[in-house]
Amino acid sequence: MHPYAPPPQPPAALCPARGPLPVPGLVLSLTLPGDPRSAAVGRRAVAASLAAYGLHSFAWPVTHAVTELIAVTAALTPARDLYLSLRHRADALRLVLWDQHPRHPDPDTLALCSVRRRHALWLLSAVVDDWGGEWGVTDGPPPHQGIKSWATLPR
C-alpha cells in the first residue's frame, strides 16, 4: 500500500449509517466528576448526541445550557459526582443535572444557598428564556439527596 493512500474502509456492517438514527427520541445519561472541566466533556457529549439524532437546531441553546449547569454545579459542590440526563420527547429537549449538594440544616443557610445557586445560573436563565423554555432548581425528593437543576427547551 502506498504510504499516502487512505486507510481501507471497514465493512459496511461495522459503520453506522449517516443521518439521523432510526430510534425515536434521544436519551443520553452520564455521570461526570464534580470538576469544572467536566463542562467541556458534557458539552461535547451532548453536541455529538444532538448531531447523531439530527437535532442540529437544538445545538446552540442546549450546549450553552449544559455547560452552565455543569460548571456552576461543579463549583458549588466540588469533588462529587454529577448525573446528567438529556431526553428528546414531544419536540422538546429536557436537560436534568443532579448533584450531591448536602442539605443545609440551618434555614437561613439553606435560603442563602438557594439564592446563590439561582444567581450563579444567570446565563442559563438568559439562554432558556431567549429560547422560550423553562428552567428550575429543586431539592431531590426523598430518599434522594442533592439538588436537581433542569431546563426544557422547545423546538
ZINOR-V443102 format. One record per backbone hydrogen bond with DSSP energy under -1.0 kcal/mol. NH is the residue of the N-H (numbers start at 1). CO is the residue of the C=O. If there is no record, write none. Layout:
# ZINOR-V443102
nh | co
NH | CO
NH | CO
This chain:
# ZINOR-V443102
nh | co
5 | 2
14 | 11
21 | 52
28 | 86
30 | 84
32 | 82
35 | 33
38 | 35
39 | 36
42 | 38
43 | 39
44 | 40
45 | 41
46 | 42
47 | 43
48 | 44
49 | 45
50 | 46
51 | 47
52 | 48
53 | 49
54 | 51
55 | 50
58 | 55
59 | 56
62 | 58
63 | 59
64 | 60
65 | 61
66 | 62
67 | 63
68 | 64
69 | 65
70 | 66
71 | 67
72 | 68
73 | 69
74 | 70
75 | 71
76 | 72
77 | 73
79 | 34
82 | 32
83 | 98
84 | 30
85 | 96
86 | 28
87 | 94
88 | 26
89 | 92
92 | 89
93 | 153
94 | 87
95 | 151
96 | 85
97 | 149
98 | 83
99 | 147
110 | 106
111 | 107
112 | 108
113 | 109
114 | 110
115 | 111
116 | 112
117 | 113
118 | 114
119 | 115
120 | 116
121 | 117
122 | 119
125 | 121
126 | 122
127 | 123
128 | 124
129 | 125
130 | 126
131 | 127
132 | 129
133 | 128
134 | 152
136 | 150
138 | 148
140 | 146
144 | 141
148 | 138
149 | 97
150 | 136
151 | 95
152 | 134
153 | 93
155 | 91
